[in-house]
């Protein structure tokens, strides 16, 4: 007799089977309960017919009198005719079975189509369970920094809300705002793509930008779609519709539902700058920053998310034109200060030409607090500053011990090895979630 030897492939298959078996037994994956319900329905159908159409005293099984009496009671023996008893309990059993089967199918379909896990059905269900029970996180900011943050966080939690600024006046967003009166959708569009769990073709569609002559030149398809989805220029409604299309793992909400927010600044030279574009390119020290119209109201959805949050993340992103503008709406600043959540300010990895040239880590935090009066509990910096090509005209922000800061200072390797002036999405998410745990 030939001896059967265990090959590496067999060993790997055995390990995978064991892992999936124990994952299947994990509470909360949303599958076992429905399988059990289907089995219960099938048993109920069988027992209903058996107890309804068979004289229970003639069953050739060793039942105790207690079980016999219980069977008679649950099938309403002596109260309802035999045929009606059978039909009634069979219908109940069929309903329970179909309900369990339908929910089992939905759970299996969800596991089979759940993106970003990259493994088998059981692993996908377990991943979904973990993410749906993740912490309630609010990320406030805008631009590339915020979308990078969201790409990392969505791997660990689906309870995410991105609050974005609506003061953008440049590029495609600015043109749509001027021509159609819609709140600029650019920052929100980037967050939608970051949180999307849809087919890649949909993400490509939202990211596509026209590079042809004519009126469409420079427009993003995502911006155009959001404009089409907006009712009466309301970006909030458009984002809710887009969230369903893209199977979003979280929510994106504008900081205000007013479509005509304008960011203004006063420089050290006395110049008054109007619009994000002018402020971001000025290169002058900003002495004062405000939005018009004065007294702009906040989006109730944003306030609700802040109130329910466990972690509030501020930044990363363009300090003057993406992060701070959200807090110039008084209700947003007040809600964040009143929240008992951890408030983590994420310092940018590099300075930004026209806005924060020459800024240290401490300058970033002090500038934010100066214009917002928001107190943070944590300050997160990158401890692995990488040299940036001089052609980018950016300098790596070196972490320093802050003076007069009563919160917790955190320093971790957050650098993206490819995009040296940006955060690495996964490193950033892990550093933040360590503080939650």
C-alpha positions as CSV (number, residue, x, y, z in Angstrom):
1,X,0.0,0.0,0.0
2,X,1.4,3.3,-1.0
3,X,1.9,5.9,1.7
4,X,0.0,9.1,1.4
5,X,2.2,12.1,2.1
6,X,0.9,15.6,3.0
7,X,1.9,18.1,0.3
8,X,2.3,21.8,1.0
9,X,-0.9,22.4,-1.0
10,X,-2.9,20.0,1.1
11,X,-1.6,21.6,4.3
12,X,-2.5,25.0,3.0
13,X,-6.0,23.8,2.0
14,X,-6.4,22.3,5.5
15,X,-5.3,25.6,7.1
16,X,-7.7,27.6,5.0
17,X,-10.6,25.2,5.8
18,X,-9.9,25.5,9.6
19,X,-9.7,29.3,9.4
20,X,-12.9,29.5,7.5
21,X,-14.7,27.1,9.8
22,X,-13.8,29.1,12.9
23,X,-14.7,32.4,11.1
24,X,-18.0,30.8,10.3
25,X,-18.6,30.1,14.0
26,X,-17.8,33.7,14.9
27,X,-20.9,35.5,16.2
28,X,-22.3,38.3,14.1
29,X,-21.3,37.4,10.5
30,X,-25.1,37.3,9.7
31,X,-25.2,33.8,8.2
32,X,-25.7,31.1,10.8
33,X,-29.0,32.6,12.2
34,X,-30.6,32.4,8.8
35,X,-29.4,28.9,8.1
36,X,-30.8,27.9,11.5
37,X,-34.1,29.6,10.7
38,X,-34.4,27.8,7.4
39,X,-33.8,24.4,9.2
40,X,-36.4,25.4,11.8
41,X,-38.9,26.2,9.1
42,X,-38.3,22.8,7.4
43,X,-38.7,21.0,10.7
44,X,-41.8,23.0,11.5
45,X,-43.4,22.0,8.2
46,X,-42.6,18.3,8.8
47,X,-43.9,18.4,12.4
48,X,-47.0,20.3,11.5
49,X,-48.0,17.7,8.9
50,X,-47.0,14.8,11.1
51,X,-48.8,16.0,14.2
52,X,-51.8,17.3,12.3
53,X,-52.5,14.2,10.2
54,X,-51.3,11.4,12.4
55,X,-52.9,10.4,15.6
56,X,-50.2,11.3,18.0
57,X,-51.0,8.3,20.3
58,X,-50.3,5.9,17.4
59,X,-46.8,7.2,16.6
60,X,-44.4,4.2,17.1
61,X,-41.9,6.2,19.1
62,X,-41.0,6.3,22.7
63,X,-42.6,9.7,23.6
64,X,-43.2,10.7,27.2
65,X,-46.7,11.8,28.1
66,X,-45.3,15.4,28.6
67,X,-44.1,15.5,25.0
68,X,-47.3,14.1,23.7
69,X,-49.4,16.7,25.5
70,X,-47.1,19.4,24.4
71,X,-47.5,18.3,20.8
72,X,-51.2,18.2,21.1
73,X,-51.3,21.7,22.5
74,X,-49.1,23.4,19.9
75,X,-51.1,21.9,17.1
76,X,-54.4,22.9,18.7
77,X,-55.7,19.3,19.0
78,X,-59.4,19.2,19.7
79,X,-59.8,22.8,18.8
80,X,-59.1,23.0,15.0
81,X,-60.0,20.3,12.4
82,X,-57.2,18.1,11.2
83,X,-57.0,19.5,7.7
84,X,-56.9,23.1,8.9
85,X,-54.3,22.2,11.5
86,X,-52.1,20.8,8.8
87,X,-52.5,23.7,6.5
88,X,-52.0,26.3,9.2
89,X,-48.8,24.9,10.5
90,X,-47.4,24.0,7.1
91,X,-47.9,27.6,6.0
92,X,-46.1,28.9,9.1
93,X,-43.2,26.5,8.4
94,X,-43.1,27.4,4.7
95,X,-43.0,31.2,5.6
96,X,-40.2,30.6,8.2
97,X,-38.2,28.5,5.7
98,X,-38.5,31.0,2.9
99,X,-37.6,33.9,5.1
100,X,-34.5,32.0,6.3
101,X,-33.6,31.0,2.8
102,X,-34.0,34.5,1.4
103,X,-31.9,36.0,4.2
104,X,-29.2,33.3,3.7
105,X,-29.1,34.1,0.0
106,X,-28.7,37.8,0.8
107,X,-25.9,37.1,3.2
108,X,-24.1,34.8,0.7
109,X,-24.5,37.4,-2.0
110,X,-23.2,40.2,0.2
111,X,-20.1,38.1,1.1
112,X,-19.6,37.1,-2.6
113,X,-19.7,40.8,-3.8
114,X,-18.1,42.5,-0.8
115,X,-15.1,44.4,-2.2
116,X,-11.7,45.2,-0.8
117,X,-11.3,42.0,1.1
118,X,-9.8,40.0,-1.7
119,X,-10.5,36.6,0.0
120,X,-13.3,34.0,0.2
121,X,-16.9,34.4,1.0
122,X,-16.6,33.6,4.8
123,X,-13.6,36.0,5.1
124,X,-15.6,38.7,3.4
125,X,-18.5,38.3,5.8
126,X,-16.1,38.4,8.8
127,X,-14.5,41.6,7.4
128,X,-17.9,43.2,6.9
129,X,-18.8,42.4,10.5
130,X,-15.6,44.0,11.8
131,X,-16.0,47.1,9.7
132,X,-19.7,47.6,10.5
133,X,-18.8,47.5,14.2
134,X,-15.9,49.9,13.7
135,X,-15.7,53.2,15.6
136,X,-17.9,56.2,14.6
137,X,-15.4,58.6,12.9
138,X,-15.9,62.1,11.6
139,X,-13.2,63.4,9.2
140,X,-13.3,67.2,8.7
141,X,-11.3,68.8,5.9
142,X,-11.1,68.6,2.1
143,X,-8.8,67.9,-0.9
144,X,-6.3,65.1,-1.4
145,X,-5.4,64.8,2.3
146,X,-8.9,64.0,3.3
147,X,-9.5,61.5,0.6
148,X,-6.2,59.7,1.5
149,X,-7.3,59.5,5.1
150,X,-10.7,58.0,4.1
151,X,-9.1,55.3,1.9
152,X,-7.2,54.1,4.9
153,X,-10.0,54.3,7.4
154,X,-12.6,52.5,5.3
155,X,-10.6,49.3,5.7
156,X,-11.4,49.3,9.4
157,X,-14.8,51.0,9.8
158,X,-17.8,51.7,7.7
159,X,-19.1,54.2,10.3
160,X,-17.4,57.1,8.6
161,X,-18.6,60.7,7.9
162,X,-16.6,63.1,5.8
163,X,-17.5,66.7,6.3
164,X,-16.2,68.8,3.4
165,X,-15.8,72.4,2.7
166,X,-18.0,74.1,0.0
167,X,-16.0,77.3,-0.6
168,X,-14.0,76.0,-3.6
169,X,-14.1,78.5,-6.5
170,X,-11.5,77.1,-8.9
171,X,-11.4,74.7,-11.8
172,X,-14.4,72.6,-12.7
173,X,-16.1,73.2,-9.4
174,X,-15.8,76.9,-9.6
175,X,-17.3,77.0,-13.1
176,X,-20.3,74.9,-12.1
177,X,-20.8,77.1,-9.1
178,X,-20.8,80.3,-11.2
179,X,-22.9,79.0,-14.0
180,X,-25.5,76.7,-12.2
181,X,-25.5,77.9,-8.6
182,X,-24.6,74.5,-7.1
183,X,-22.2,74.2,-4.2
184,X,-18.8,73.3,-5.6
185,X,-18.6,69.4,-5.7
186,X,-14.9,68.9,-6.1
187,X,-13.8,68.0,-2.6
188,X,-16.9,65.9,-2.0
189,X,-16.3,64.0,-5.3
190,X,-12.9,63.0,-4.1
191,X,-14.3,61.7,-0.8
192,X,-17.0,59.8,-2.7
193,X,-14.3,58.0,-4.8
194,X,-12.2,57.3,-1.7
195,X,-15.2,55.7,0.1
196,X,-16.6,53.9,-2.9
197,X,-17.1,50.1,-2.8
198,X,-18.5,49.8,-6.3
199,X,-17.3,48.4,-9.6
200,X,-14.0,50.0,-10.8
201,X,-15.7,51.3,-13.9
202,X,-17.9,53.6,-11.8
203,X,-14.9,54.9,-9.9
204,X,-13.2,55.6,-13.2
205,X,-16.4,57.3,-14.4
206,X,-16.4,59.7,-11.4
207,X,-12.7,60.4,-11.8
208,X,-12.7,61.0,-15.6
209,X,-11.8,64.5,-16.7
210,X,-12.5,65.9,-20.2
211,X,-9.4,67.0,-22.0
212,X,-11.0,68.3,-25.2
213,X,-11.7,71.7,-26.6
214,X,-15.0,73.3,-25.9
215,X,-17.2,73.9,-22.9
216,X,-16.5,70.5,-21.3
217,X,-12.8,71.1,-21.2
218,X,-11.4,70.6,-17.7
219,X,-14.7,69.4,-16.3
220,X,-14.8,66.2,-14.2
221,X,-17.4,63.7,-15.0
222,X,-18.1,63.2,-11.3
223,X,-18.7,66.9,-10.9
224,X,-21.1,66.9,-13.8
225,X,-23.0,63.8,-12.4
226,X,-23.3,65.4,-9.0
227,X,-24.6,68.6,-10.6
228,X,-27.2,66.5,-12.4
229,X,-28.2,64.8,-9.2
230,X,-28.5,68.0,-7.2
231,X,-32.1,69.3,-6.7
232,X,-32.3,73.1,-6.6
233,X,-28.5,73.2,-6.4
234,X,-28.4,71.2,-3.1
235,X,-25.2,69.3,-3.0
236,X,-26.3,67.4,0.1
237,X,-29.1,65.6,-1.8
238,X,-26.8,64.9,-4.7
239,X,-24.3,63.2,-2.4
240,X,-26.9,61.0,-0.9
241,X,-27.9,59.8,-4.4
242,X,-24.3,59.2,-5.4
243,X,-23.7,57.3,-2.3
244,X,-26.2,54.7,-3.3
245,X,-24.8,54.4,-6.8
246,X,-21.2,53.9,-5.5
247,X,-22.1,51.6,-2.6
248,X,-20.4,54.0,-0.2
249,X,-18.7,52.7,3.0
250,X,-19.6,55.8,4.9
251,X,-21.2,59.2,4.3
252,X,-20.1,62.5,2.7
253,X,-21.8,65.7,3.8
254,X,-21.1,69.3,3.1
255,X,-20.4,71.5,6.1
256,X,-23.3,73.8,5.0
257,X,-26.1,73.5,2.5
258,X,-25.8,77.1,1.4
259,X,-24.5,77.2,-2.2
260,X,-23.0,80.6,-2.2
261,X,-20.3,80.4,0.5
262,X,-17.3,82.6,-0.2
263,X,-13.9,82.4,1.6
264,X,-12.2,85.7,2.3
265,X,-8.9,86.7,3.9
266,X,-6.9,89.7,5.0
267,X,-3.2,89.6,4.6
268,X,-0.3,91.1,6.5
269,X,0.1,93.6,3.7
270,X,-3.5,94.8,4.0
271,X,-4.8,93.0,0.9
272,X,-8.3,91.5,0.9
273,X,-8.4,88.2,-0.9
274,X,-11.6,86.7,-2.2
275,X,-11.9,83.0,-2.9
276,X,-10.0,79.8,-2.1
277,X,-8.0,80.1,-5.3
278,X,-6.7,83.6,-4.6
279,X,-5.9,82.8,-0.9
280,X,-4.1,79.5,-1.8
281,X,-1.8,81.3,-4.3
282,X,-1.1,84.5,-2.4
283,X,2.0,83.5,-0.6
284,X,1.3,86.3,2.0
285,X,0.8,85.8,5.7
286,X,-2.9,85.6,6.5
287,X,-4.0,87.7,9.4
288,X,-7.7,87.2,9.2
289,X,-10.0,84.5,7.6
290,X,-13.8,84.5,7.3
291,X,-16.7,83.3,5.2
292,X,-19.6,85.2,3.6
293,X,-22.5,85.4,4.0
294,X,-21.9,86.1,7.7
295,X,-23.7,83.7,10.0
296,X,-23.9,80.8,7.6
297,X,-25.8,77.9,9.0
298,X,-24.3,74.4,9.3
299,X,-25.6,71.3,7.7
300,X,-27.8,69.4,10.4
301,X,-26.3,66.1,9.1
302,X,-22.8,67.3,9.9
303,X,-23.8,68.4,13.4
304,X,-25.5,65.0,14.0
305,X,-22.4,63.1,12.9
306,X,-20.2,65.2,15.2
307,X,-22.5,64.6,18.1
308,X,-22.5,60.8,17.6
309,X,-18.8,60.4,16.8
310,X,-16.2,58.7,18.9
311,X,-13.2,60.1,16.9
312,X,-13.0,63.5,15.2
313,X,-10.1,63.9,12.8
314,X,-9.1,67.3,11.6
315,X,-7.0,67.3,8.4
316,X,-4.8,66.6,6.7
317,X,-5.2,69.0,3.9
318,X,-4.7,72.6,2.7
319,X,-4.7,74.4,6.0
320,X,-6.3,77.8,5.0
321,X,-8.5,76.6,2.1
322,X,-9.6,73.1,3.0
323,X,-9.4,72.5,6.7
324,X,-10.1,75.8,8.5
325,X,-13.1,76.9,6.3
326,X,-15.3,74.2,7.8
327,X,-14.8,75.6,11.2
328,X,-15.6,79.2,10.2
329,X,-19.2,78.1,10.4
330,X,-19.8,78.8,14.1
331,X,-22.1,75.8,14.8
332,X,-19.4,73.3,13.5
333,X,-16.7,74.7,15.9
334,X,-19.1,74.7,18.8
335,X,-20.2,71.1,18.1
336,X,-16.6,69.9,17.9
337,X,-15.7,71.7,21.1
338,X,-18.7,70.2,22.9
339,X,-18.1,66.7,21.7
340,X,-16.6,64.1,24.1
341,X,-14.9,62.3,21.2
342,X,-11.1,62.2,20.8
343,X,-10.2,65.2,18.5
344,X,-7.1,64.4,16.5
345,X,-5.3,67.1,14.5
346,X,-3.3,65.5,11.7
347,X,-0.4,67.7,10.7
348,X,0.5,67.8,7.1
349,X,3.7,65.9,6.1
350,X,5.0,68.8,4.0
351,X,4.5,72.5,3.6
352,X,2.3,73.9,0.8
353,X,3.5,76.5,-1.6
354,X,1.4,79.7,-1.3
355,X,-0.2,78.7,2.1
356,X,2.2,77.3,4.6
357,X,5.7,77.9,3.3
358,X,8.2,77.7,6.2
359,X,5.6,76.3,8.7
360,X,6.7,74.0,11.5
361,X,4.5,71.4,13.0
362,X,3.7,73.8,15.8
363,X,2.8,76.6,13.3
364,X,0.2,74.3,11.7
365,X,-1.6,73.6,15.0
366,X,-1.3,77.2,16.3
367,X,-2.7,78.6,13.1
368,X,-5.6,76.2,13.2
369,X,-6.4,77.1,16.8
370,X,-6.0,80.8,16.1
371,X,-8.7,80.9,13.4
372,X,-11.1,78.3,14.8
373,X,-10.7,78.4,18.7
374,X,-11.1,74.6,18.6
375,X,-9.2,72.7,21.2
376,X,-7.9,69.3,20.1
377,X,-7.0,66.4,22.4
378,X,-4.3,64.7,20.1
379,X,-1.7,66.1,17.7
380,X,-0.4,63.6,15.2
381,X,2.8,64.2,13.2
382,X,5.0,62.2,10.9
383,X,8.4,61.0,12.4
384,X,9.8,59.9,9.1
385,X,10.2,63.1,7.0
386,X,11.6,62.1,3.6
387,X,13.6,64.5,1.4
388,X,11.3,66.1,-1.3
389,X,12.6,67.1,-4.7
390,X,13.3,70.8,-4.7
391,X,11.2,71.3,-7.9
392,X,8.1,70.7,-5.8
393,X,9.0,73.8,-3.7
394,X,7.9,71.9,-0.5
395,X,9.7,71.1,2.7
396,X,9.1,68.1,4.9
397,X,7.5,69.1,8.3
398,X,9.8,68.0,11.1
399,X,8.1,66.8,14.3
400,X,8.9,68.8,17.4
401,X,7.7,68.7,21.0
402,X,5.0,71.3,21.2
403,X,5.0,74.1,23.8
404,X,1.9,74.9,25.8
405,X,-0.1,71.9,24.4
406,X,-2.1,70.0,27.0
407,X,-3.1,67.2,24.8
408,X,-1.3,64.0,23.7
409,X,1.4,64.3,21.1
410,X,1.7,61.3,18.8
411,X,4.5,60.7,16.3
412,X,4.6,57.8,13.8
413,X,5.9,56.9,10.4
414,X,3.1,58.2,8.1
415,X,5.1,58.9,4.9
416,X,4.0,57.6,1.6
417,X,7.2,56.1,0.0
418,X,6.1,57.1,-3.5
419,X,4.2,60.4,-3.0
420,X,6.7,61.9,-0.5
421,X,4.6,65.0,0.4
422,X,1.5,62.9,1.1
423,X,0.4,60.5,3.9
424,X,0.3,56.8,3.5
425,X,-3.4,55.9,3.8
426,X,-2.9,52.7,5.8
427,X,-0.2,54.0,8.1
428,X,-2.3,57.0,8.9
429,X,-5.4,55.0,9.6
430,X,-3.5,52.6,11.9
431,X,-1.9,55.4,13.9
432,X,-5.3,57.0,14.5
433,X,-7.0,53.7,15.5
434,X,-4.3,52.9,17.9
435,X,-5.5,55.9,19.9
436,X,-9.0,54.7,19.8
437,X,-8.1,51.2,21.1
